[in-house]
Amino acid sequence: MSAGSGPLRSMSESESTGSRSRLDSFALVGAAYLVALAVGCWTALLFGAERPLLTLAAADLAATLAIWAFSMAFDNGSFYDAFWSVAPPFFVAWWIAQAGPGVSGVRQAAVAILVLAWAVRLTWNWARGWTGLHHEDWRYPLLYERAPMPKWASSLFGVHVFPTLQVFLGSLALVPALARGTRPFGALDVLAVLVTSAAILVELVADEQMRAFARDKRPGAIMDRGLWKWSRHPNYFGELSFWWGLWLFGVAASPSSWWWTILGPLAMTAMFLFASIPMLDERSAERRPGFEEYARRTRAMIPLPRLS
């Protein structure tokens, strides 16, 4: 459902769904994203720029539907994996293009650099760990099996539309930060820079530590070193902190009018706490005999000293 540290991605096993070379798989996914970009641009032109938020939402949904069509055609939801990290830089470009007078150029530059850094790192983390379309993340078949609807519907709404909605809600803070907020760059922006930068760094360190562990782990072994000693999901903590950092930028730009964009990071928080983390913990408990004891002593997300 996502790249790298997104809600359903981890350094775990995938299920075999066929045979196709890794290079061919990347070519197919690249073609799917080019089609999605074209569909999104066409939708934006159709809706026009008079209502930019509605236009962006429609373009985002149309692009998602295009990727879903590829997922169904090739019977593999992994076409969507990178969309989590690929879409936000386009949102940034859109809102900078829609900016009104008085918007801080310093804030625009800070947000654009941080979102691009986050997107490149997360997409690269997905790309170098993805083995191709002969695999599909184990969570997708599990979702198809458990969802009370046909596979095409659970794929559409669970694997594609739901995370698209999550990212769109999380990105609402970009509207005041890049296009509508007129407060000058200030102390709250500095805090937002620190939070968002630290979030990207935490994700990077956590993913690299897990990658090193995965290279030579033993069957049933539990990753309890580095950041993973203090948190069962430090990569998720970094990802969630990134979205809260974006919200801080929005509040800094327009605290009285756009505070309600807190719905975005709150929705992200609920998804990680009540969907992503329980699903991964359940899987780990089934496969690793010592995981329940590790989970009892280790906090779910925020890296802090172990519980007694």
For each residue, the residues with C-beta under 8 A, 3 or more apart:
1: 6 7 8 9 77 80 81 84 137 139 140 159 162 163
2: 5 6 7 8 9 81 83 84 85 126 163
3: 6 9 81 82 83 84 85 86 122 123 125 126
4: 9 85 121 122 123 124 125 126 203 207 235
5: 2 9 122 125 203 206 207 235 236 238 239
6: 1 2 3 9 81 84 85 122 163 239
7: 1 2 84 163 166 236 271 272 275 276
8: 1 2 137 139 163 276 279
9: 1 2 3 4 5 6 81 126 137
10: 210 235 280
11: 129 207 210 211 213 214
12: 138 280 283
13: 138
14: 131 135 136 137 138
15: 135 136 137 138 141
16: 134 135
17: 75 76 133 134 135 136
18: 75 76 133 134
19: 134
20: 24 25 28 132 133 134
21: 24 25 132
22: 25 26 130 131 132
23: 26 27
24: 20 21 27 28 132 133
25: 20 21 22 28 29 130 132 133 134
26: 22 23 29 30 127 132
27: 23 24 30 31
28: 20 24 25 31 32 70 74 79 133
29: 25 26 32 33 78 79 82 133
30: 26 27 33 34
31: 27 28 34 35
32: 28 29 35 36 66 67 70 79
33: 29 30 36 37 67 82 83 86
34: 30 31 37 38
35: 31 32 38 39 66 70
36: 32 33 39 40 63 64 66 67 83
37: 33 34 40 41 63 90
38: 34 35 41 42
39: 35 36 42 43 62 63 65 66
40: 36 37 43 44 59 60 62 63 66 90
41: 37 38 44 45 59
42: 38 39 45 46 62
43: 39 40 46 47 55 58 59 62 63
44: 40 41 47 49 55 56 58 59 94
45: 41 42 48
46: 42 43 58
47: 43 44 51 54 55 58 59
48: 45 51 55
49: 44 52 55 98
50:
51: 47 48 54 55
52: 49 55 56 94 95 98 179
53: 56 57 175
54: 47 51 57 58
55: 43 44 47 48 49 51 52 58 59
56: 44 52 53 59 60 91 94 168
57: 53 54 60 61 168
58: 43 44 46 47 54 55 61 62
59: 40 41 43 44 47 55 56 62 63
60: 40 56 57 63 64 87 91 164 168
61: 57 58 64 65 161 164
62: 39 40 42 43 58 59 65 66
63: 36 37 39 40 43 59 60 66 67 83 87
64: 36 60 61 67 68 80 83 160 161 164
65: 39 61 62 68 69 160
66: 32 35 36 39 40 62 63 69 70
67: 32 33 36 63 64 70 71 79 80 83 160
68: 64 65 71 72 79 80 155 156 159 160 161
69: 65 66 72 73
70: 28 32 35 66 67 73 74 79
71: 67 68 74 75 76 77 78 79 80 155 159 160
72: 68 69 75 152 155
73: 69 70
74: 28 70 71 79 133
75: 17 18 71 72
76: 17 18 71 79 133 136
77: 1 71 80 81 136 137 140 155 159 160
78: 29 71 81 130 133 135 136 137 140
79: 28 29 32 67 68 70 71 74 76 133
80: 1 64 67 68 71 77 83 159 160 163
81: 1 2 3 6 9 77 78 84 126 130 137
82: 3 29 33 85 86 123 126 127
83: 2 3 33 36 63 64 67 80 86 87 163 164
84: 1 2 3 6 7 81 87 122 163 167
85: 2 3 4 6 82 88 118 119 122 123 126
86: 3 33 82 83 89 90 119 123
87: 60 63 83 84 90 91 164 167 171
88: 85 91 92 115 118 119 167 171 174
89: 86 92 93 115 116 119
90: 37 40 86 87 93 94
91: 56 60 87 88 94 95 171 174
92: 88 89 95 96 111 112 115 116 174 178
93: 89 90 96 97
94: 44 52 56 90 91 97 98
95: 52 91 92 98 99 174 175 177 178 179
96: 92 93 99 108 112 178 179
97: 93 94
98: 49 52 94 95 179
99: 95 96 103 108 178 179
100: 103 179 180 182
101: 182
102: 182
103: 99 100 107 108 178 179 180 181 182 253
104: 107 108 181 182 183 184 185 189 253
105: 108 109
106: 109 110 185 189
107: 103 104 110 111 177 178 181 185 189 249 252 253
108: 96 99 103 104 105 111 112 177 178
109: 105 106 112 113
110: 106 107 113 114 185 189 192 193 249
111: 92 107 108 114 115 174 177 178 246 249
112: 92 96 108 109 115 116 178
113: 109 110 116 117
114: 110 111 117 118 193 196 197 200 245
115: 88 89 92 111 112 118 119 174 246
116: 89 92 112 113 119 120
117: 113 114 120 121 200
118: 85 88 114 115 121 122 196 199 200 203 242
119: 85 86 88 89 115 116 122 123
120: 116 117 123 124
121: 4 117 118 124 125 200 203 204
122: 3 4 5 6 84 85 118 119 125 126 203
123: 3 4 82 85 86 119 120 126 127
124: 4 120 121 127 128
125: 3 4 5 121 122 128 129 207
126: 2 3 4 9 81 82 85 122 123 129 130
127: 26 82 123 124 130
128: 124 125
129: 11 125 126 211
130: 22 25 78 81 126 127 135
131: 14 22 134 135
132: 20 21 22 24 25 26 135
133: 17 18 20 24 25 28 29 74 76 78 79 136
134: 16 17 18 19 20 25 131
135: 14 15 16 17 78 130 131 132
136: 14 15 17 76 77 78 133 140 141
137: 1 8 9 14 15 77 78 81 140
138: 12 13 14 15 141 142 283
139: 1 8 142 143 279
140: 1 77 78 136 137 143 144 155 159
141: 15 136 138 144 145
142: 138 139 145 146 279
143: 139 140 146 147 154 158 159
144: 140 141 147 151 154 155
145: 141 142
146: 142 143
147: 143 144 153 154 158
148:
149: 153 154 157
150: 153 154
151: 144 154 155
152: 72 155 156
153: 147 149 150 156 157
154: 143 144 147 149 150 151 157 158 159
155: 68 71 72 77 140 144 151 152 158 159 160
156: 68 152 153 159 160 161
157: 149 153 154 160 161 162
158: 143 147 154 155 161 162
159: 1 68 71 77 80 140 143 154 155 156 162 163
160: 64 65 67 68 71 77 80 155 156 157 163 164
161: 61 64 68 156 157 158 164 165
162: 1 157 158 159 165 166
163: 1 2 6 7 8 80 83 84 159 160 166 167
164: 60 61 64 83 87 160 161 167 168
165: 161 162 168 169
166: 7 162 163 169 170 267 268 271
167: 84 87 88 163 164 170 171
168: 56 57 60 164 165 171 172
169: 165 166 172 263 264 267 268
170: 166 167 173 243 246 264 265 267 268
171: 87 88 91 167 168 174 246 264
172: 168 169 175 250 258 261 263 264
173: 170 176 177 246 247 248 249 250 251 258 261 264
174: 88 91 92 95 111 115 171 177 178 179 246 249 250
175: 53 95 172 178 179 180 250 258 261
176: 173 179 180 181 250 251 253 254 257 258 261
177: 95 107 108 111 173 174 181 246 249 250 252 253
178: 92 95 96 99 103 107 108 111 112 174 175
179: 52 95 96 98 99 100 103 174 175 176
180: 100 103 175 176 253 254 257 258
181: 103 104 107 176 177 250 252 253 254 257 258
182: 100 101 102 103 104 253 254
183: 104 186 252 253 254 255
184: 104
185: 104 106 107 110 189 252
186: 183 189 190 252
187: 190 191
188: 191 192 248 251 252
189: 104 106 107 110 185 186 192 193 248 249 252
190: 186 187 193 194
191: 187 188 194 195 248
192: 110 188 189 195 196 245 246 248 249 252
193: 110 114 189 190 196 197 245
194: 190 191 197 198
195: 191 192 198 199 241 244 245 248
196: 114 118 192 193 199 200 241 242 245 246 248 249
197: 114 193 194 200 201 245
198: 194 195 201 202 241
199: 118 195 196 202 203 238 239 240 241 242 244 245
200: 114 117 118 121 196 197 203 204 238 242
201: 197 198 204 205 238
202: 198 199 205 206 227 234 235 237 238 241 303
203: 4 5 118 121 122 199 200 206 207 235 238 239 242
204: 121 200 201 207 208 238
205: 201 202 208 209 226 227 234
206: 5 202 203 209 210 226 227 228 234 235 237 238
207: 4 5 11 125 203 204 210 211 235
208: 204 205 211 212
209: 205 206 212 213 223 225 226 227 228
210: 10 11 206 207 213 214 223 228 235
211: 11 129 207 208 214 215
212: 208 209 215
213: 11 209 210 216 217 221 223 225 228
214: 11 210 211 217
215: 211 212
216: 213
217: 213 214 221 223
218: 221
219:
220: 287 288 289 290
221: 213 217 218 288
222: 284 288 290 291 294
223: 209 210 213 217 228
224: 228 229 294 298
225: 209 213 228 229
226: 205 206 209 229
227: 202 205 206 209 230 231 234 303
228: 206 209 210 213 223 224 225 231 232 234
229: 224 225 226 298 306
230: 227 234 298 299 303 304 305 306
231: 227 228 234 237 298 299 300 301 302 303 304
232: 228 277 281 294 295 298 299 300 301
233: 236 237 272 276 277 280 300 301
234: 202 205 206 227 228 230 231 237 238 301 303
235: 4 5 10 202 203 206 207 210 238 239
236: 5 7 233 239 240 272 276 277 301
237: 202 206 231 233 234 240 241 301 302 303
238: 5 199 200 201 202 203 204 206 234 235 241 242
239: 5 6 199 203 235 236 242 243 268 272
240: 199 236 237 243 244 265 268 269 272 301
241: 195 196 198 199 202 237 238 244 245
242: 118 196 199 200 203 238 239 245 246
243: 170 239 240 246 247 264 265 268
244: 195 199 240 241 247 248 265
245: 114 192 193 195 196 197 199 241 242 248 249
246: 111 115 170 171 173 174 177 192 196 242 243 249 250 264 265
247: 173 243 244 250 251 261 262 264 265
248: 173 188 189 191 192 195 196 244 245 251 252
249: 107 110 111 173 174 177 189 192 196 245 246 252 253
250: 172 173 174 175 176 177 181 246 247 253 254 258 261
251: 173 176 188 247 248 254 255 258 259 261
252: 107 177 181 183 185 186 188 189 192 248 249 255
253: 103 104 107 176 177 180 181 182 183 249 250 258
254: 176 180 181 182 183 250 251 257 258
255: 183 251 252 258 259
256: 259
257: 176 180 181 254
258: 172 173 175 176 180 181 250 251 253 254 255 261
259: 251 255 256 262
260: 263
261: 172 173 175 176 247 250 251 258 264
262: 247 259 265 266
263: 169 172 260 266 267
264: 169 170 171 172 173 243 246 247 261 267 268
265: 170 240 243 244 246 247 262 268 269
266: 262 263 269 270
267: 166 169 170 263 264 270 271
268: 166 169 170 239 240 243 264 265 271 272
269: 240 265 266 272 273
270: 266 267 273 274 275
271: 7 166 267 268 274 275 276
272: 7 233 236 239 240 268 269 275 276 277 301
273: 269 270 277 300 301
274: 270 271 277 278
275: 7 270 271 272 278 279
276: 7 8 233 236 271 272 279 280
277: 232 233 236 272 273 274 280 281 300 301
278: 274 275 281 282
279: 8 139 142 275 276 282 283
280: 10 12 233 276 277 283 284
281: 232 277 278 284 285 291 295 300
282: 278 279 285 286
283: 12 138 279 280 286 287
284: 222 280 281 287 288 291 295
285: 281 282 288 291 292 295
286: 282 283
287: 220 283 284 291
288: 220 221 222 284 285 291
289: 220
290: 220 222 293 294
291: 222 281 284 285 287 288 294 295
292: 285 295 296
293: 290 296 297
294: 222 224 232 290 291 297 298
295: 232 281 284 285 291 292 298 300
296: 292 293 307
297: 293 294 306 307 308
298: 224 229 230 231 232 294 295 306 307
299: 230 231 232 302 303 304 306 307
300: 231 232 233 273 277 281 295
301: 231 232 233 234 236 237 240 272 273 277
302: 231 237 299
303: 202 227 230 231 234 237 299
304: 230 231 299
305: 230
306: 229 230 297 298 299
307: 296 297 298 299
308: 297
